[in-house]
Amino acid sequence: MNQRFIELGQGFSDLYELLELAKSNAYRVHYFLCLEAVSAKGKKGMSFVLVLKKSSYGDFIPLYICREGIPVIEGKVTKRYELFEQAAKEQEKNVIHMEVRHSDSFADIDLYYQYLVGILRMNRYLPPLQ
């Protein structure tokens, strides 16, 4: 089973693309994830992840991510989070929240994505290797 992160970017327009992917692939959407992390500089950020079910051709599970581009403001819900949560509700899904390490604590972005895949497998959001 091939599971791979596909990074869309960190900007506002990238979130719109993620939401459009969720809408156009509604039959494949498995999970909406919100990953919170604190950078080495102490700034909290969120990553939004859209986990799709495996494709009908082959064993590929894509994980589309907008990585750490959404700031966390204590006591306030941001408009970007509201849009993500609304997309999940439209598909009768819940947003799953997790706290993870920030990507800047890894030497390479591929190591960061391997770390996330391990966490998602451990929590049974992704199937184990076959």
Solvent accessible surface area in square Angstrom, and as a share of the most:
residue,aa,sasa,rsa
1,M,45,0.20
2,N,75,0.38
3,Q,19,0.09
4,R,129,0.47
5,F,17,0.07
6,I,56,0.28
7,E,67,0.30
8,L,47,0.23
9,G,19,0.18
10,Q,82,0.36
11,G,33,0.32
12,F,76,0.32
13,S,81,0.52
14,D,33,0.17
15,L,0,0.00
16,Y,107,0.41
17,E,88,0.40
18,L,1,0.01
19,L,29,0.14
20,E,89,0.40
21,L,31,0.16
22,A,1,0.01
23,K,138,0.58
24,S,72,0.47
25,N,27,0.14
26,A,51,0.40
27,Y,165,0.63
28,R,45,0.16
29,V,2,0.01
30,H,70,0.31
31,Y,49,0.19
32,F,1,0.00
33,L,0,0.00
34,C,0,0.00
35,L,3,0.01
36,E,36,0.16
37,A,4,0.03
38,V,80,0.46
39,S,20,0.13
40,A,96,0.74
41,K,178,0.75
42,G,52,0.50
43,K,146,0.62
44,K,70,0.29
45,G,7,0.06
46,M,13,0.06
47,S,1,0.00
48,F,0,0.00
49,V,0,0.00
50,L,1,0.00
51,V,1,0.01
52,L,3,0.01
53,K,90,0.38
54,K,100,0.43
55,S,24,0.16
56,S,107,0.69
57,Y,197,0.75
58,G,54,0.52
59,D,69,0.36
60,F,53,0.22
61,I,11,0.05
62,P,3,0.02
63,L,0,0.00
64,Y,39,0.15
65,I,0,0.00
66,C,0,0.00
67,R,41,0.15
68,E,27,0.12
69,G,20,0.19
70,I,3,0.02
71,P,69,0.44
72,V,35,0.20
73,I,83,0.42
74,E,129,0.58
75,G,93,0.89
76,K,134,0.57
77,V,91,0.52
78,T,19,0.11
79,K,131,0.56
80,R,65,0.24
81,Y,25,0.09
82,E,78,0.35
83,L,41,0.20
84,F,1,0.00
85,E,57,0.26
86,Q,100,0.45
87,A,13,0.10
88,A,1,0.00
89,K,136,0.58
90,E,119,0.53
91,Q,38,0.17
92,E,165,0.74
93,K,60,0.26
94,N,129,0.66
95,V,21,0.12
96,I,36,0.18
97,H,97,0.43
98,M,29,0.13
99,E,148,0.66
100,V,15,0.09
101,R,123,0.45
102,H,29,0.13
103,S,12,0.08
104,D,78,0.40
105,S,60,0.39
106,F,37,0.15
107,A,107,0.83
108,D,67,0.35
109,I,62,0.32
110,D,86,0.45
111,L,85,0.42
112,Y,1,0.00
113,Y,29,0.11
114,Q,120,0.54
115,Y,52,0.20
116,L,2,0.01
117,V,17,0.09
118,G,37,0.35
119,I,29,0.15
120,L,1,0.01
121,R,66,0.24
122,M,146,0.65
123,N,63,0.33
124,R,204,0.75
125,Y,52,0.20
126,L,6,0.03
127,P,46,0.29
128,P,94,0.59
129,L,121,0.60
130,Q,169,0.75
